[in-house]
Amino acid sequence: MNFISTQIEAYCKNHSIGDSKILNQLKQHTIDTEVAPQMMCGQLIGGLLQFLIQVSHAKKVLEIGMFTGYSTLKMAEVLPPDGEIHTCEVYQKHIDSASKWFSKSEYEKKIKIHNGDAVASIEEFKIGSFDFLFVDADKLNYPEYFRKGLKLLKSGGIGVFDNMLWSGSVLNPNDDESKAINDTNKMIKNSKKVKQLLLPIRDGIMLFKKI
């Protein structure tokens, strides 16, 4: 669900930095081949991710939920020469598809794919080793991704969670996914370790900085 009109969203896209040629091709391929292409974060969220990485001078990024690789490649494009992004994805189909696009880009060496359950994968990472965290994965595990992801962020690190309004269902959560997202919003709000901002962009995006 978008909380603004399609005309306003189009206007915003038209007045924002666009996608590179390979990202446009990846995006179109996803639209043509995936049952739920709307799972891509999109140009505006992707642009925000790039902006946040650049202004925070992030070098090491953790992504939970790669899908077809749009957001991964979007972030990799603005990482410094010594930057890297570790991305977690459970579906082999998406890993195979994304890997082909990464290999066509000049950023493949910056991207490290971790196959399998992200809750388990992130246990292997060092505490306080990431500058930036982006989560757009299975909603039921959002509370766990926040708890564990926060530990993995350095002090001053930036966290971004997508789909945090869940089409408005967080106002009256009555299913497991809505409840999990609502619980995560509450956890972030009540945490003394972050400063947060929830924005009604697309399906809602939560930003926070680790204190």
C-alpha positions in Angstrom: 0.0 0.0 0.0 1.2 3.5 -0.8 0.1 6.3 1.5 0.4 8.9 -1.3 -1.1 9.0 -4.8 0.6 7.4 -7.7 0.9 10.8 -9.3 2.8 12.3 -6.3 5.0 9.2 -6.1 5.8 9.6 -9.8 6.6 13.3 -9.3 9.0 12.4 -6.5 10.7 9.8 -8.6 11.1 12.2 -11.5 12.7 14.7 -9.2 15.1 12.2 -7.5 18.2 10.5 -8.6 17.2 7.7 -10.9 18.5 4.1 -11.2 21.5 3.0 -13.2 21.1 1.1 -16.4 21.7 -2.3 -14.8 19.3 -1.5 -12.0 16.6 -0.6 -14.4 17.2 -3.9 -16.3 17.2 -5.9 -13.0 13.9 -4.1 -12.0 12.2 -5.0 -15.3 13.4 -8.6 -15.1 11.9 -8.8 -11.6 8.6 -7.4 -12.8 8.5 -9.8 -15.8 9.5 -13.0 -13.9 8.4 -12.7 -10.2 4.9 -13.3 -8.8 5.3 -10.5 -6.3 7.7 -7.9 -7.9 6.3 -5.3 -5.4 8.7 -6.9 -2.9 11.4 -4.8 -4.4 12.1 -1.7 -2.2 11.8 0.6 -5.2 13.5 3.7 -6.4 12.6 6.0 -3.5 13.5 3.6 -0.7 16.6 2.6 -2.6 17.5 6.2 -3.1 17.1 6.8 0.6 19.3 3.9 1.4 22.0 5.3 -0.9 21.7 8.7 0.7 21.9 7.4 4.2 25.0 5.2 3.4 26.7 8.2 1.8 26.0 10.8 4.6 26.9 8.3 7.3 30.1 7.2 5.5 29.1 3.5 6.0 31.6 0.9 4.8 30.1 -2.4 6.0 26.4 -3.1 5.4 24.2 -6.0 6.6 21.1 -6.7 4.5 18.5 -9.2 5.7 16.3 -10.2 2.8 17.9 -9.8 -0.7 15.0 -10.9 -3.0 16.2 -10.4 -6.6 19.1 -8.1 -5.5 17.8 -4.7 -6.4 18.4 -3.1 -3.0 21.7 -5.0 -2.6 23.1 -3.6 -5.9 21.6 -0.2 -5.2 23.5 0.0 -1.9 26.7 -1.5 -3.3 26.8 1.2 -6.0 27.6 3.9 -3.4 29.9 2.0 -1.0 33.5 3.2 -0.9 36.2 1.1 -2.7 36.9 -0.9 0.5 33.2 -1.3 1.4 31.2 -4.5 1.5 27.7 -5.7 1.9 26.7 -8.9 3.5 23.2 -10.0 2.4 21.1 -12.8 3.8 18.6 -14.7 1.6 16.8 -18.0 2.2 15.5 -18.8 -1.3 18.0 -20.4 -3.8 15.9 -19.1 -6.7 16.5 -15.5 -5.6 20.2 -16.1 -4.9 20.7 -17.6 -8.4 18.8 -14.7 -10.1 20.6 -12.0 -8.1 24.0 -13.5 -8.6 23.7 -13.3 -12.3 22.9 -9.5 -12.1 25.8 -9.0 -9.6 28.2 -10.7 -12.0 27.1 -8.2 -14.8 28.0 -5.2 -12.5 31.3 -3.8 -11.4 30.3 -4.3 -7.7 30.2 -8.1 -7.5 33.3 -8.3 -5.3 31.7 -6.0 -2.7 28.7 -8.4 -2.2 28.8 -11.4 0.0 25.7 -13.6 -0.1 24.8 -15.7 3.0 22.4 -18.5 2.0 19.9 -19.9 4.6 17.8 -18.8 7.5 18.9 -15.2 8.4 18.3 -15.7 12.1 21.0 -18.3 12.0 23.2 -16.6 9.5 23.6 -13.4 11.5 24.7 -15.4 14.5 28.0 -15.8 12.7 28.8 -12.1 12.5 30.9 -10.2 15.0 29.1 -7.9 17.5 29.5 -4.2 16.6 30.9 -4.9 13.2 28.4 -3.2 10.9 27.8 0.5 10.0 24.5 0.0 8.3 21.6 -2.4 8.6 18.7 -2.9 6.1 15.9 -5.3 6.9 13.2 -6.3 4.3 12.5 -9.9 4.9 10.0 -12.3 6.6 7.9 -10.2 9.0 7.4 -12.7 11.7 11.1 -12.5 12.5 11.3 -8.7 12.6 11.5 -8.6 16.4 14.5 -11.0 16.3 16.1 -9.1 13.5 16.0 -5.9 15.6 17.3 -7.6 18.7 20.2 -9.3 17.0 20.8 -6.6 14.3 21.1 -3.9 17.0 24.0 -5.8 18.6 25.7 -6.1 15.2 25.6 -2.4 14.6 28.5 -0.1 15.7 27.7 2.8 18.0 26.4 5.5 15.6 25.3 2.9 13.1 22.1 3.3 11.1 19.2 0.8 10.9 16.4 0.8 8.3 13.4 -1.5 8.5 10.9 -1.6 5.6 7.1 -2.3 5.6 6.7 -1.0 9.1 3.1 0.2 8.5 2.0 -3.0 6.7 -0.8 -1.4 4.7 -2.0 0.3 7.9 -2.8 -2.9 9.7 -0.4 -1.9 12.5 -3.2 0.3 13.8 -5.3 -2.7 14.6 -3.0 -5.7 14.3 -5.0 -9.0 14.2 -2.7 -11.3 12.3 0.7 -12.7 13.1 2.6 -10.5 10.7 0.9 -7.3 11.7 1.5 -8.1 15.4 5.2 -8.9 14.7 5.7 -5.6 12.9 3.7 -3.7 15.6 5.8 -5.4 18.3 9.0 -4.4 16.5 7.9 -0.7 16.2 7.2 -0.8 20.0 10.6 -2.4 20.7 12.4 0.3 18.7 10.4 3.1 20.3 11.1 1.8 23.8 14.7 1.0 23.3 17.1 3.3 25.1 19.9 2.3 22.6 18.4 4.1 19.6 16.9 7.3 18.3 14.2 6.5 15.8 11.9 8.0 13.1 9.0 6.2 11.5 8.0 7.6 8.1 4.9 6.9 5.9 7.0 6.4 2.8 5.6 3.6 0.6 4.5 0.9 3.2 6.3 2.6 6.0 10.0 2.8 6.8 11.6 2.9 10.3 14.9 4.6 10.6 17.1 4.5 13.7 20.6 5.4 14.9 22.3 3.4 17.5 23.5 5.5 20.4 
